[in-house]
Amino acid sequence: MKLLLITLLLLLSILSTTKAQYSETLVTDRPGLTFSPNTLGKKVLQVQTGLNTTNNNQTSPDLEVQSFLSTSFLRYGLSDKFDIEAMIDFRNDQININNQQVDSLDLSGVSNTQLGFRYNYTQNDGWVPAIGFQGRLMLRAVSKDYERPNVGMVFNIMTSNQINNWLSFNMNIGAVLPRRNEVDYSLPSTFNFGISISEKWGTFIELFGNLNDFEPGFDTGLSYYVNNNLMLDLGGGYTPTDNIDTWFAEIGLSYRYSWRKN
């Protein structure tokens, strides 16, 4: 915990002499779970939104949770190296016990609201990766079914390295403290290979999990650029554990609007 706070202070106090580069094609965190270290550029607004369905199956006792999630992530570039961010999730959870739905246990409403920032520290230069830092507050402005006892925090250190013209390696190491309705913290991490199939099509392979109780999951997906400012995506993943098997599928889009004068 102390190390994370020290790292945050160092990243915010060091002024980088390099200038972030505005990308002619939008750079988004979708699809997948890995956040990009790159910022949008000054006076650029970007929306990343999607629909997700998740199924959790537990064998003992016989319990199934079917979740439907709508997530919206809004980003705006205050400068070429600094973005502000906001997130809101709408969720519905249906509980089945012994193959029977228990309506009294169903949950529904706003499950997550967050406000934060993203800072790009370095650009990718050869084997030196792009490095970024992300910090967000998990607010208590949620529905009663998903209420939090206090405000939480999310931190992420993100890296990206373009290996060649069609392959990149991307990594996130983060901390969530505390988790909802828990007093401890988690250390989410992702390891992602991004693959460019063509100018418009892309795919990825990703491993994800928590470092403090690592039971890795796997996901993959496809992205399609309609134009430089609009991208569509779909994906899915699976996490097997000793007690619970989890799978998910999602579709989404990313769109940006710029007031830049190039």
ABEGO torsion letter per residue (X at the ends): XAAAAAAAAAAAABBBABBBBBBABBBBAOBEABBBABBAEBGBBBBBBBBBBBBBBBAOBBBBBBBBBBBBBBBBBABAABBBBBBBBBBBBBBBBGGBBBAAABBBEBABBBBBBBBBABBBBEABBBBBBBBBBBBABBBAAABBABBBBBBBBBBBBBABAABBBBBBBBBBOBBBGBABBBBBBBBBBBBBABAABBBBBBBBEBAABBBBBBBBEBBBBABAABBBBBBBBBBBBAABBBBBBBBBBBBBBBABBX
